[in-house]
């Protein structure tokens, strides 16, 4: 009987890398000696082929073949999108605008050097 692949649900903590997200998965285990429930957090790197996830999203990931040195999981579904506050939304849009301006200036300087 074929083995089913493990699935986990967690929160995206980073989406900086291209086509990769870092997901924090939380589970509760019993301590080996004291038998008290202990919260265990693991960070897993998962493949996000379309760069759809953002920080704070709750996602479902599935075990897969090794895709890189540390990436052994892939994105299955976005369970819940993160809700941005008005301040966070304004900061994110300002950052995107600043990045676009910085990239445009670099292109103009590079074109001037070629001429």
N, C-alpha and C positions, 0 to 999 in steps of 0.2 A: 504494500500500500504506500503510495507516494506521500512524502512528508509535506504538510502545508507550511507555507512561509509565515513567519512571525509578523504580526502587525502591532503597531503602537500608535497611541494618540498623544501629541505633545504640542508645546508652544514654540513658535519660531523665535529664536533669540538673535539671529543674524542672517542677513540676506546680501551681504556685501560681495561675496564671490559670484562669478558668473555661473549660472545653472546649478548652484549649490546653496543649500540652506542648512543652518545649524538648528537642530530641534532639541529642546530640553524635555525629556520624558520623566515623569515623576511616578513613583510607585511606593507602596507601603509594605515593608517587610518586618518580620519579628526579629529582634536582636537575639543573637545566638545564646547569650548567657542570661541576660536580664529579662527576656521574653516580652519586652515592651515594644509596641509598634514604632518603627523608625521610618521617617520619610527618606527615600533614596532618590537622588536626581542623577540622571545620566545625560550627557550631551552626545548627540549622534549627528553625523553629517549625512544629508540626504540629497539625492539628485532631483532637481527641479528644472526639467528641460525647457520650459517656456518662461521661466522667471516670473511666475504668477504670485508667489508668496511675498508677504511683507512682514516686518517685525510685529509680533503680537498675535499673528494668525494662529488659530488652532488647526492642526493638520493631522492627517492619518498617513503613516508611512509604512512601508513593507520591506522586509528583508530581500536583498537581491545579491547577485554575484558582485564581486569586487569591481567597482567602477574607477577607483583610484586608490591611493595608499590608505586613506582613512575613510573613504566613502563606500559604505556597504548597504545603504538603504535608498529607497526611491519614494517619491511623493505619489500617493494614491489619490487623495482628496483633500480639499480645503473644507474643514468642518465648519469653521466660523471665522469670519473676517474680523480683524481688529478695528475697534471704533476709535478714531482719532478725535481728540478734543480740538476746539477751534484754534488754540495756541499751537498745538502740534501740527495741525494742517497748515497754518500760516508759516511755521518754521520750515516744514518740508517743501512747500512751494517756493519759499525764498531761497532755500538751498539749491533746488533744481534750477532756478533762474540764475543763481550765481555760477553754478556749474556750466550752464549753457553759455553764459557770457565769457567765462574763462576759456572754454573750448573754442569759441568763435574768435577770440583775440589771438589764440595760438595759431589758428589757421591763417589769419591775416598776416601775422609775423612771418610764418613759414613761406607764404606766397611771396612776400616782399624779399626774402632772402634768395629765393630761386631766380628772381628777375634780375 
